[in-house]
Amino acid sequence: MQPTYIPYADINLLQVYNYQEVQDAFISLSNNWGIEFDFPHGGCQQRAQILSLLLLKKFNIQHLKVWLFAPAALYQNDNRMLQLIDKNYLSPSEHIEWSFHVAPIIRIKNNDVIETYVIDPSINRDNPIKITDWLAVLGNSNSSQYSFLMPEKYFFNSSYHTDENQMLTMLFDGSFYDYVNPAKDNLAVEKGLAINDLVKIIYNKYIVGLIDSNNEKDIAKLEDLKAIFGNATAMDMLFSQNISGYTDNTTMRYVTTNYPEIIREAKDIFNNRVFYWTTIVNELL
């Protein structure tokens, strides 16, 4: 069963490209621009935006974005999230969970058949993939909803809802906004990309060696570092916003007291990568 399609932009109006032309652009996007695709716990809107800017400015390829929303983002009292296997073992379970996912899409003519392909190296590092295959990789996509939107749409709006137990829930309200201020001048894209970059460095240096350890201290440390670096919301709060995360082991006081060396190094990496990405994005605007 396919997810429900909500019409916004007409994919049939897009220019059609041959497969090799898109594949060549894809290989460059996947490998030559320093975008970190191997830690997709968060930041898909930032990855989609930088890919969109590059597709337009460097490759002159027309495209839209596909936005996929999990039931948890659409309905009260529904906890079903999009799921992707976590190859890095950073998530509490074996799956990364998202309330939404977004990536650029292109129309391609291959063997005389025109189909919609997704540019999403966080799902497939080697090739653009048919949208049906993209959806099939994501758990719970069959009960989700998706739309095609113009590429300048950067993010969406949510509204607050209270259920019968006075539990507060944020749900997608059906509207989107462009990549404009305040997001643009607050470096939202640059910060999101920098967070993904720092996770890879910290993961390789401090986390991967703990994964198979049976030492109790290593196990406790691993759980803390997973809570910090495997949680996209906590990372955004700690590094982009410089405020505490939502859990006891992601508060500013906890992380800087217990892991000062790691947090200091991570902040340096983050700041350096923000400057790098600002230079790149400035060239594309």
Secondary structure, DSSP 8 states (H G I E B T S, - for coil): ---EE--SS-GGGS-EEEHHHHHHHHHHHHHSS----S-TTS-HHHHHHHHHHHHHHTT----EEEEEE-HHHHSTT----EEEE-TT--SSSSEEEESEEEEEEEEEEETTEEEEEE--TTT-SSS-EEHHHHHHHSBTGGGSEEEEE-TTEEEEEEEEEE-TT--EEEEEEEEEEES-TTTTTTTHHHHHHHHHHHHHHHIIIIIGGGTT---HHHHHHHHHHHHHHT-HHHHIIIIIS-S--SSGGGSHHHHHHH-HHHHHHHHHHHHHHHHHHHHHHHHH-
